[in-house]
Amino acid sequence: MAEILPDVESLAAAIPDGAMLAVFKDNGVAMEATRALIRRGARDLHLVTVPTSAFQAELLIAAGCVATIETSGVTMWELGQAPAFVRAVKSGAVRIRDATCPAIYAQLQAGEKGIPFMPLRGLIGSDLLKVRPDFKVIENPFGPDGASDPIVALPAIRPDVALFHVAKADRRGNVWIDRQAELRSLAHAAHASYVTAEEIVDHDLTGHEATAGATIPASYIAGVAHAPNGAWPMAMPGRYASDTDYLARYCQAARSAEGLARWLAGEGLACHAAAE
Amino acid sequence: MSGHPAKELLIDVVARLLEGVRSVAVGVLSPIAGSAAMLAQSRAAGAMQVQIIGSTLATYRTDGGVDLFDAAGQGRIDAFFLSGGQIDGRGNINLLGVGDYPGTTARWSGSFGSAYLYYLVPRVILVREEHTKRTLVDKVDFISAAGTSPPNVHRTGGPHALVTGRCLFMFDKARGRFRLESVHPGESVASVRENTGFDFDCPDTVPETPPPSAATLKAIRRDIAPKIADPYPKFAAEVLGYTVPEAAQ
């Protein structure tokens, strides 16, 4: 059953070094928890982005928390390349396992079903198969008699920890995921899900028809912490937009390793309230 | 309101490539494709469904990330857009990087959904404005997604056209090669050949890409700009001359 944690620092303390940590793309990004992970000096994470990431993966890599990243893409979108990600991959400081978006979703679906693999169309002829020997081409066992129908089998992903941010959780640890339906697969596949929430409500989210359908029950959640503005500087749909000026300042600072070090020592790890 | 003629031309070219399509999806970082899909939809009089990833407008909203891939797998998506840091003459695209893997000379973001959608969406339109020997190469350094597949590989999709800042190429699936279809105003077969790193088929006469009509320009600037500003405010402002009103931000 979910534990309601006293603060985001306690949540970060529950995520061990070396964990396979899965994070969700650009809406529902647990940025305050990410900064707390960096403040506690997390190391050797195997980061899985579902299926891509922007500032969250970039910041964890910039702070030296990541040993391996499994991703379909890391980008700062309109602001251009993610500078620390690019440097770390080019230098080999971070090991990369390149993927493609639907593969990561399919691998989580295998994980949530407790089955060893999921087949997926496409991919054959892509060099991703050369750099991902764990993606295997098999024959469709249900194919027409005598005719070859190769298809790619992808290994299940069962992250040690999933980490994401939602608008609402309740005191039992049920979490409301709004439109982000993929979070359900992620929480089902992970051994432990830690969630930060804009607000923690007193009523039972599973007890109201309007919210029950988009609520992950507490049985899948290990811990919840209250984190107002917890996605900042990323957007929280319906609540706040991304802080483009801040992200642009980061990209500017992170152009050089020296600038990045200064930024991390300065405003980089401050929480939202302190940065205002 | 004034626009950016070169980009408006590309929007018009891409919109024409979408004629007759029932269902279009637009991925990330694709403001020209998004604008073109909106334009094509307005011309289709209700017969075209358009989903734009990143848009919060109800009309264009997607049903979450995984749905697009499932829908493509079932054949529910007719057209999609991809690009590449490198594109080669066999239609292979590279979104990953240059040099030895994982990209020791240049490293880009990653392959995103290309390694799947390129195989399953029948009409994939490649849009790459920079038309140089750096971007249009003989052979990509890394194949994020292959342009063609052997006959035994399940494949319902693939490249349909390549739109660049200089010309429009159509992809000939049987030959696995691009064919020069039209050159944009100010360009010629010679200038295209000079700036293309791959060999392509070329008919004896190649027409000039027709410029967008006055009605099309009006539609882009008046109707499309405020809608594409939802996912792409920077593009709407800098290219189409549209600034989101303060109160709506």
Interface residues (C-beta under 8 A of the other chain):
Chain A: K25 P51 T52 T71 S72 G73 V74 T75 W77 E78 Q81 A82 V86 V89 K90 I96 D98 A99 T100 C101 P102 A103 Y105 L120 R121 G122 L123 I124 G125 S126 D127 L128 K130 V131 A147 S148 D149 P150 I151 R179 Q180 A181 E182 S185 P237 A241
Chain B: V28 L29 T56 G64 G65 V66 F69 G73 L95 L96 Y101 P102 G103 T104 R107 W108 S109 G110 S111 F112 G113 S114 A115 Y116 L117 Y118 Y119 L120 F142 I143 S144 A145 A146 T148 S149 N152 V153 H154 Y232 K234 Q249
